Amino acid sequence: MKPLLLALLAALPATAAQAADPEVPYPAGYRYWQHVKSMVIEQGHPLYESFGGIHHIYANAAALEGYKAGKFPDGAVIVFDLLEARRADSAVTEGSRKVVGVMHKDAGKYAATGGWGFEGFAAGDPARRAVGANAASACYSCHAPEKAHDYVFSRLRD
């Protein structure tokens, strides 16, 4: 009985921390925001298995300010819209939506992950959260090398 009690007590801090993590909201209307850039990750790229396809990056007004200034203010939201890349007749076209990835800047709420909240919505469905409490390992760990750019990979195109 004592080992079971210790195991339960040891699990409490992690469970409480996960419950305290604020959820990143779904970015309704993001396709009307500023388009930042697009790219295609093809087979052979190291991230193909996870992120292969057509990427469109969108920024709300606060994120647009951040791209220009080099530091993003609270309220900045960046959306990574990932779609299948279909190839036919010497053309690459958009297929089904794979995920809508979101970075939401709030230095207070997301202090443990560089001030950014991360979420992925499977197939673009607001009810299908794909990241949740795994933001630190699933997203932030990859974004950490971009600290000099406020943890953001993309750059604003001229």
C-alpha positions as CSV (number, residue, x, y, z in Angstrom):
1,M,0.0,0.0,0.0
2,K,2.8,2.4,0.9
3,P,4.5,2.1,-2.6
4,L,1.1,2.8,-4.3
5,L,0.6,5.9,-2.2
6,L,4.1,7.2,-3.0
7,A,3.4,6.6,-6.7
8,L,0.2,8.5,-6.6
9,L,1.7,11.4,-4.7
10,A,4.6,11.5,-7.2
11,A,2.2,11.8,-10.0
12,L,0.2,14.7,-8.5
13,P,2.6,17.5,-9.4
14,A,2.7,16.5,-13.1
15,T,-1.0,16.1,-13.3
16,A,-1.6,19.5,-11.6
17,A,0.9,21.2,-13.9
18,Q,-0.8,19.7,-17.0
19,A,-4.2,20.8,-15.8
20,A,-2.9,24.3,-15.2
21,D,-1.5,24.7,-18.7
22,P,-3.8,27.2,-20.5
23,E,-5.2,25.9,-23.8
24,V,-4.2,27.7,-27.0
25,P,-7.4,28.8,-28.7
26,Y,-8.3,27.8,-32.3
27,P,-7.5,30.8,-34.6
28,A,-10.9,31.4,-36.2
29,G,-10.7,33.3,-39.5
30,Y,-6.9,32.9,-39.8
31,R,-7.1,32.6,-43.6
32,Y,-8.0,36.2,-43.7
33,W,-4.9,37.3,-41.9
34,Q,-1.6,38.3,-43.5
35,H,0.0,35.6,-45.5
36,V,3.7,35.4,-44.5
37,K,5.0,32.7,-46.8
38,S,4.5,29.2,-48.2
39,M,6.8,26.3,-48.7
40,V,6.7,22.6,-49.6
41,I,8.5,19.9,-47.7
42,E,9.1,16.9,-49.9
43,Q,10.2,13.4,-49.4
44,G,13.9,13.2,-48.5
45,H,13.7,16.2,-46.1
46,P,14.4,15.2,-42.4
47,L,11.0,16.5,-41.3
48,Y,9.0,14.9,-44.1
49,E,7.3,12.2,-42.0
50,S,5.9,14.8,-39.6
51,F,5.6,17.9,-41.8
52,G,5.7,16.8,-45.4
53,G,3.3,18.8,-47.6
54,I,2.4,22.4,-48.4
55,H,2.9,24.9,-45.6
56,H,1.1,28.3,-45.5
57,I,2.1,30.6,-42.7
58,Y,-0.4,33.3,-41.5
59,A,0.0,36.1,-39.0
60,N,-2.5,38.2,-37.1
61,A,-1.8,42.0,-36.8
62,A,0.2,41.6,-33.6
63,A,2.4,38.9,-35.1
64,L,2.9,41.0,-38.2
65,E,4.3,43.7,-35.9
66,G,6.6,41.1,-34.3
67,Y,7.9,39.9,-37.7
68,K,8.9,43.5,-38.5
69,A,10.3,44.3,-35.0
70,G,12.1,40.9,-34.4
71,K,10.3,40.4,-31.1
72,F,6.6,39.4,-30.9
73,P,4.2,41.1,-28.5
74,D,1.7,39.3,-26.3
75,G,-1.4,38.6,-28.5
76,A,0.7,37.6,-31.5
77,V,-0.7,34.5,-33.2
78,I,1.1,32.6,-36.0
79,V,-0.7,29.8,-37.9
80,F,1.1,27.0,-39.7
81,D,-1.5,25.5,-42.1
82,L,-0.2,22.1,-43.4
83,L,-1.9,20.5,-46.4
84,E,-1.1,17.3,-48.4
85,A,0.9,18.0,-51.5
86,R,-0.7,16.3,-54.5
87,R,1.3,15.8,-57.7
88,A,-0.4,15.3,-61.1
89,D,0.1,16.6,-64.6
90,S,3.4,18.3,-63.7
91,A,1.7,20.4,-61.0
92,V,1.7,20.4,-57.2
93,T,-1.7,21.2,-55.7
94,E,-3.2,21.3,-52.2
95,G,-4.8,18.2,-50.9
96,S,-6.5,17.5,-47.5
97,R,-5.6,19.6,-44.5
98,K,-3.3,17.7,-42.2
99,V,-3.0,20.1,-39.3
100,V,-3.4,23.7,-38.3
101,G,-0.5,24.5,-36.0
102,V,-0.7,27.5,-33.8
103,M,1.8,29.6,-31.8
104,H,0.1,32.1,-29.4
105,K,2.3,34.6,-27.6
106,D,1.5,35.3,-24.0
107,A,4.6,35.7,-21.8
108,G,2.7,35.2,-18.6
109,K,0.6,32.1,-19.5
110,Y,3.3,30.3,-21.5
111,A,6.5,31.4,-19.6
112,A,7.8,27.8,-19.5
113,T,7.9,27.6,-23.3
114,G,9.5,30.9,-24.2
115,G,6.3,32.9,-23.9
116,W,4.6,30.9,-26.6
117,G,1.7,28.5,-26.4
118,F,1.7,25.8,-29.0
119,E,-1.2,23.6,-30.3
120,G,-2.0,21.6,-33.4
121,F,-5.5,20.9,-34.5
122,A,-5.7,17.7,-36.5
123,A,-7.2,18.1,-39.9
124,G,-8.0,21.7,-38.9
125,D,-10.7,20.6,-36.6
126,P,-11.0,22.9,-33.5
127,A,-12.2,19.9,-31.4
128,R,-9.1,17.7,-32.3
129,R,-6.2,19.0,-30.3
130,A,-3.0,17.1,-31.2
131,V,-0.5,18.7,-28.8
132,G,-2.1,19.6,-25.5
133,A,0.1,19.2,-22.5
134,N,3.0,18.0,-24.7
135,A,3.8,21.5,-26.0
136,A,7.2,21.6,-24.3
137,S,8.5,18.3,-25.8
138,A,6.5,18.3,-29.1
139,C,7.0,21.9,-30.2
140,Y,9.1,24.1,-27.9
141,S,12.1,21.8,-28.0
142,C,12.3,22.2,-31.8
143,H,11.7,26.0,-31.6
144,A,14.3,26.6,-28.8
145,P,17.2,27.0,-31.3
146,E,15.3,30.0,-32.7
147,K,15.5,31.9,-29.5
148,A,17.3,34.8,-31.2
149,H,14.2,35.1,-33.4
150,D,11.8,34.9,-30.5
151,Y,11.4,31.1,-31.2
152,V,9.9,31.7,-34.7
153,F,11.3,29.9,-37.7
154,S,9.5,31.8,-40.5
155,R,10.6,35.3,-41.6
156,L,8.4,37.9,-43.3
157,R,8.8,38.0,-47.0
158,D,9.2,41.4,-48.7
